Amino acid sequence: MKLTTKLLLIATLLIAGTCATPTPAAAQPGYGGPPPRITCSSDDGRRNWCNIGPSRDVRLVRQISGSPCVRDSTWGVDRRGLWVDRGCRAEFIVGRAGPPPPPPGPGSGAIVTCSSNDGGRRWCDIGRSRDVRLVRQISGSPCVRGQTWDVDRRGLWVDRGCRADFRVR
């Protein structure tokens, strides 16, 4: 067999082997693996787009900026992808989130939903804990620590329409 024929045969076998190898289930979107997370930032205060592929299912999971990240106001999704504006910087999950996470284990903290439904300040009981993190903003009104939510001697408070899930440790 000539050298070029051997090389073509080897290349064909390698390509066929690559195509026949199944992708592990965890690597396939929507099949048990964690959904992709991306950070998208409007560092200069202007609108910035981040590539999210063909998906249009996006959920904010962690606000990083001091500027509010409010869906359809300072972040959203359009035909170009995920956009952020006016200083919003956050971490987002792209695609379906899959099944809900298991309940928190020992020491991982409880989730507390606290809501300022009427725009006024409301306190939520968090026991003696003062270690509180915002994990999911529910409201269209911004939830910004020190401005529209925080912790004081009475507990966790929210104000001016902030509604969110908080992890209390």
C-alpha positions in Angstrom: 0.0 0.0 0.0 1.3 3.4 -0.9 2.0 6.0 1.9 -0.7 8.4 0.8 -3.3 5.6 0.8 -2.2 4.5 4.3 -2.4 8.1 5.6 -5.9 8.6 4.1 -7.0 5.3 5.6 -5.7 6.3 9.1 -7.3 9.8 8.8 -10.6 8.2 7.8 -10.5 5.8 10.8 -9.6 8.7 13.2 -12.4 10.8 11.9 -14.9 7.9 12.1 -13.8 7.1 15.6 -14.2 10.7 16.7 -17.7 10.9 15.2 -18.8 7.6 16.7 -17.6 8.4 20.3 -20.7 9.4 22.3 -20.6 12.6 24.2 -20.8 12.0 27.9 -24.3 12.8 29.2 -23.0 15.4 31.7 -21.5 17.4 28.8 -24.7 17.6 26.9 -26.9 20.6 27.6 -29.9 19.8 29.7 -28.7 16.3 30.7 -27.6 16.6 34.4 -24.6 18.8 34.0 -24.6 22.3 35.6 -25.9 25.0 33.2 -23.1 27.3 31.9 -22.4 30.4 34.0 -21.0 33.6 32.5 -20.1 37.0 33.8 -21.3 40.0 31.8 -20.1 43.5 32.6 -20.9 47.1 31.6 -17.6 48.4 33.0 -17.7 51.7 31.1 -21.4 52.4 31.9 -22.4 51.6 28.3 -24.4 48.7 26.8 -22.3 45.6 26.3 -23.3 42.3 24.7 -22.1 38.9 25.8 -22.3 35.8 23.6 -24.7 33.2 24.9 -25.0 31.1 21.8 -28.5 30.3 20.5 -30.1 30.1 24.0 -32.4 33.0 25.1 -33.1 31.4 28.6 -30.9 33.5 31.0 -31.2 34.0 34.7 -29.2 36.4 36.9 -27.7 34.4 39.8 -25.3 36.9 41.4 -25.0 40.7 41.1 -21.3 41.8 41.4 -21.7 45.5 40.7 -22.9 48.2 43.1 -25.0 49.5 40.2 -28.4 47.8 40.0 -29.0 44.9 37.7 -32.7 44.9 36.8 -34.1 42.7 34.0 -35.3 44.7 31.0 -33.8 47.9 32.4 -30.1 47.3 33.0 -29.8 43.8 31.6 -31.7 41.6 29.2 -31.6 39.4 26.2 -32.2 40.3 22.5 -31.2 38.8 19.1 -27.6 39.8 19.7 -27.4 37.9 23.0 -27.2 38.9 26.7 -26.8 42.7 27.3 -25.9 44.7 30.3 -26.0 48.5 30.7 -25.4 51.4 33.1 -22.8 49.7 35.2 -24.5 46.3 35.7 -22.1 43.5 36.3 -23.4 40.1 37.2 -23.1 36.3 36.9 -25.8 34.7 34.8 -26.9 31.1 34.1 -27.5 30.4 30.5 -30.0 27.6 29.5 -32.2 25.5 31.5 -31.2 25.1 35.1 -32.4 21.5 35.4 -33.9 20.1 38.5 -34.0 22.3 41.6 -30.9 22.1 43.9 -31.1 19.8 46.9 -32.0 21.3 50.2 -29.1 23.0 52.0 -26.9 20.6 54.0 -25.6 21.2 57.4 -23.7 24.5 57.6 -24.6 25.6 54.1 -27.3 28.0 55.2 -31.0 28.5 54.7 -32.7 30.4 52.0 -34.9 33.3 53.2 -37.2 35.2 50.8 -37.6 38.8 52.0 -40.0 41.3 50.2 -40.7 45.0 50.3 -44.0 44.6 48.3 -45.4 48.0 49.2 -42.1 49.9 48.7 -41.6 50.3 52.5 -39.0 48.8 54.7 -39.6 45.3 56.0 -37.6 43.1 58.3 -37.3 39.3 58.0 -36.2 37.1 60.8 -32.8 35.5 60.3 -32.2 34.5 63.9 -28.8 35.6 65.3 -27.0 35.2 62.0 -25.4 38.2 60.3 -23.8 36.3 57.4 -26.3 37.0 54.6 -25.8 36.9 50.9 -28.2 37.8 48.1 -28.6 34.7 45.9 -31.5 35.7 43.6 -33.2 39.0 42.9 -37.0 38.5 42.3 -38.1 42.1 42.0 -37.8 44.6 39.1 -36.7 47.1 41.7 -32.9 46.9 42.4 -31.6 45.1 45.5 -28.3 46.7 46.4 -26.7 46.0 49.7 -26.5 49.1 52.0 -29.2 50.9 49.9 -32.2 48.7 49.4 -31.3 45.7 51.7 -28.9 45.0 54.6 -28.7 43.5 58.0 -29.1 45.3 61.3 -29.9 44.4 64.9 -33.5 43.6 64.0 -32.5 41.2 61.2 -32.5 41.3 57.4 -34.3 44.3 55.9 -35.4 45.2 52.4 -36.7 48.5 51.2 -38.0 50.4 48.1 -39.5 47.3 46.4 -36.5 45.0 46.7 -37.6 41.3 46.8 -35.0 38.6 46.8 -33.9 35.2 48.1 -31.0 35.5 50.6 -28.7 32.7 52.0 -28.4 33.0 55.7 -25.5 31.2 57.4 
